[in-house]
Amino acid sequence: TSDKYSFDNSTWYNGTGNYLTLTPGEDVYFKTCTSSCSAVQTLDVPSRPAAPSFSFDYATELTTSTVSSDYQYATQSNMSGAVTGSGTKIVVTPGITLYIRKKATASSFASEKQSLVIPARPAAPSFTIDFTAETTGEPVTADYMYSAHADLSAPTAGTSNQITVTPGTNLYFWKPAAEASFKSPVQSLTVPDRPSGPVVTIDFINETTLQSLPATVEYAAFANMSGAIDGNGTPVSLTPGTDLYFRTKAADDAFVSAITHLDVPVKPASPAITVDYTQETTSAMEAT
């Protein structure tokens, strides 16, 4: 071909009959040479526009401004699968960078790409249960929220103290979004029910419990379990007319049990047998 081109107006290349790839900001020079060469045409190739500067909101997990149809975005740096903006805010996905650029127009190249780095979502909390204290095992600081409802309604902020747990009522913990962090996943802390009280019955002949009580069971003469005594692997002596209260102590994975109230009846009255001197017998006895 008679057309020639150059990128520096010094070194010239022959045209190939194909379109010439342009580099934004790099002018191209053309001339036609047959028996002689024409004047040089300078093709002014403007620079690529600067990248856009979108930002995002950690709380809403959306871009802070709408993205118009002048822009396109993708999750691949080569812009494969790019989506054109629709005039709404874009949902951002923690841990996945967004690439955004202004599309080419009849008078402007596509802009540089903005790499909108989206940090990963924080890990879920990992609170535990102190079954003896009936609290969380760890203090819950003010940067956490918790609720007794799976829908996270009626939330409460931590106060840097352990939280009282109620047997049978699950708790839900999460870290809310902050200035530079997304909301964490929700931890569902399963709080088991309180175990039933131990089974304790009376051996009326020996005036003891029928069961030997292990050290994991404690008993007291008061319903509030004050002065409780640990079992020692033997039956517990009973005093007729004095009730006792029993419960299984808390363990690493179980709350203290419900209290078993053992109703210890009074001893029956002694029989009133007299002598019948005429018959030389005892007085009549009631049948049993």
URZI-V75927 format. One record per pair of residues at least 12 apart in sequence whose C-alpha atoms are under 7 Angstrom apart, sorted by the first residue. I is the first residue (numbers start at 0). J is the second residue. Records with the same first field share a line. If there is no record, write none. Layout:
I=J / J
This chain:
0=13 / 14 / 15
1=31 / 32 / 33
2=14 / 30 / 31 / 32
3=29 / 30 / 31
4=27 / 28 / 29 / 30
5=27 / 28 / 29
6=26 / 27 / 28
8=28
23=44 / 45 / 46 / 47
24=44 / 45 / 46 / 47
25=44
26=41 / 42 / 43 / 44
27=41 / 42 / 43
28=40 / 41 / 42
29=41
47=108 / 109 / 110 / 111
48=108 / 110 / 111
49=110 / 111
50=100 / 110 / 111 / 112 / 113
51=100 / 113
52=113
57=176 / 177 / 178 / 179 / 180 / 181
58=176 / 181
60=90 / 91
61=88 / 89 / 90 / 91
62=88 / 89 / 90 / 91
63=88
64=88
65=86 / 87 / 88
66=84 / 85 / 86 / 87 / 88 / 89
67=84 / 85 / 86
68=83 / 84 / 85 / 86
69=84 / 101 / 102
70=83 / 84 / 99 / 100 / 101 / 102
71=83 / 84 / 99 / 100 / 101 / 102
72=97 / 98 / 99 / 100
73=97 / 98 / 99
74=95 / 96 / 97 / 98
75=98
76=98
93=117 / 118 / 119 / 120
94=117 / 118 / 119 / 120
95=117
96=114 / 115 / 116 / 117
97=114 / 115 / 116
98=112 / 113 / 114 / 115
99=112 / 113 / 114
100=112 / 113
120=181 / 182 / 183
121=181 / 183
122=183 / 184
123=173 / 183 / 184 / 185 / 186
124=172 / 173 / 186
125=186
130=249 / 250 / 251 / 252 / 253 / 254
131=249 / 250 / 254
133=163 / 164
134=161 / 162 / 163 / 164
135=161 / 162 / 163 / 164
136=161
137=161
138=159 / 160 / 161
139=157 / 158 / 159 / 160 / 161 / 162
140=157 / 158 / 159
141=156 / 157 / 158 / 159
142=157 / 174
143=156 / 157 / 172 / 173 / 174 / 175
144=156 / 157 / 172 / 173 / 174 / 175
145=170 / 171 / 172 / 173
146=170 / 171 / 172
147=168 / 169 / 170 / 171
149=171
166=190 / 191 / 192 / 193
167=190 / 191 / 192 / 193
168=190
169=188 / 189 / 190
170=187 / 188 / 189
171=185 / 186 / 187 / 188
172=185 / 186 / 187
173=185 / 186
193=254 / 255 / 256 / 257
194=254 / 256 / 257
195=256 / 257
196=246 / 247 / 256 / 257 / 258 / 259
197=245 / 246 / 247 / 259
206=236 / 237
207=234 / 235 / 236 / 237
208=234 / 235 / 236 / 237
209=234
210=234
211=232 / 233 / 234
212=230 / 231 / 232 / 233 / 234
213=230 / 231 / 232
214=229 / 230 / 231 / 232
215=230 / 247 / 248
216=229 / 230 / 245 / 246 / 247 / 248
217=229 / 230 / 245 / 246 / 247 / 248
218=243 / 244 / 245 / 246
219=243 / 244 / 245
220=242 / 243 / 244
221=243 / 244
222=244
239=263 / 264 / 265 / 266
240=263 / 264 / 265
241=263
242=261 / 262 / 263
243=260 / 261 / 262
244=258 / 259 / 260 / 261
245=258 / 259 / 260
246=258 / 259
